Amino acid sequence: MSKHIHTELEQGKARIVAAPVANSTPKVDRSFGLPKELYFGTIAGYLGFLAITGLTFMNPVLIIPMAIFVVFIVAGFGVPSLFTRLKGNDSKALTLGEFRTQGIATNSGTLHPRDAAVQVLILPVLLVLWGIAAATIAVLVS
């Protein structure tokens, strides 16, 4: 607890002592905690969407935008991957087996593996389905 010690300081009865400093360095956790298979699934979903739309709407004008999108996706996942490998990173991402048995810790509590996988993969899967729907509509209209 803390309390005001102004009167004790004035009377010379209080002593101020510095707290001991721990010599240990803090543990650095730069991993994102999820197994890399989920990241590969996410990358595959995004690149799959680009492949579906690129093959459906084959046009030489789309080569540069598609290449830019691929570079953004690779950079978007490659830079954080390099970030986890920096010197001083004390932690490793979960393996798929550990993830299946433990789940993942979040701010609101432990999340079951199935729920975490659904949250991570829902957008890439919906993008692939959207690409398939757009391709189907384009084929039926033409």
Residue pairs with C-beta under 8 A, 6 or more apart in sequence:
5 14
8 14
27 90
27 91
28 88
28 89
28 90
28 91
29 89
29 90
29 91
30 83
30 84
30 86
30 89
30 91
31 84
31 89
31 91
31 92
31 93
32 80
32 84
32 93
33 93
33 94
33 104
33 105
34 93
34 94
34 99
34 104
34 116
34 120
35 93
35 94
35 95
35 96
35 98
35 99
36 93
37 96
38 116
38 117
38 120
38 121
39 77
39 81
41 120
41 121
41 124
42 77
42 120
42 121
42 123
42 124
43 73
43 77
44 124
45 121
45 123
45 124
45 125
45 127
45 128
46 73
46 124
46 127
47 70
47 73
48 124
48 127
48 128
48 131
49 124
49 127
49 128
49 130
49 131
50 66
50 69
50 70
50 73
52 128
52 131
52 132
52 134
52 135
53 131
53 134
53 135
54 62
54 66
55 135
56 131
56 134
56 135
56 138
56 139
57 138
84 93
94 102
94 104
99 113
99 116
100 113
102 110
102 113
103 110
103 111
103 112
103 113
103 116
104 110
104 111
104 113
104 116
105 111
111 119
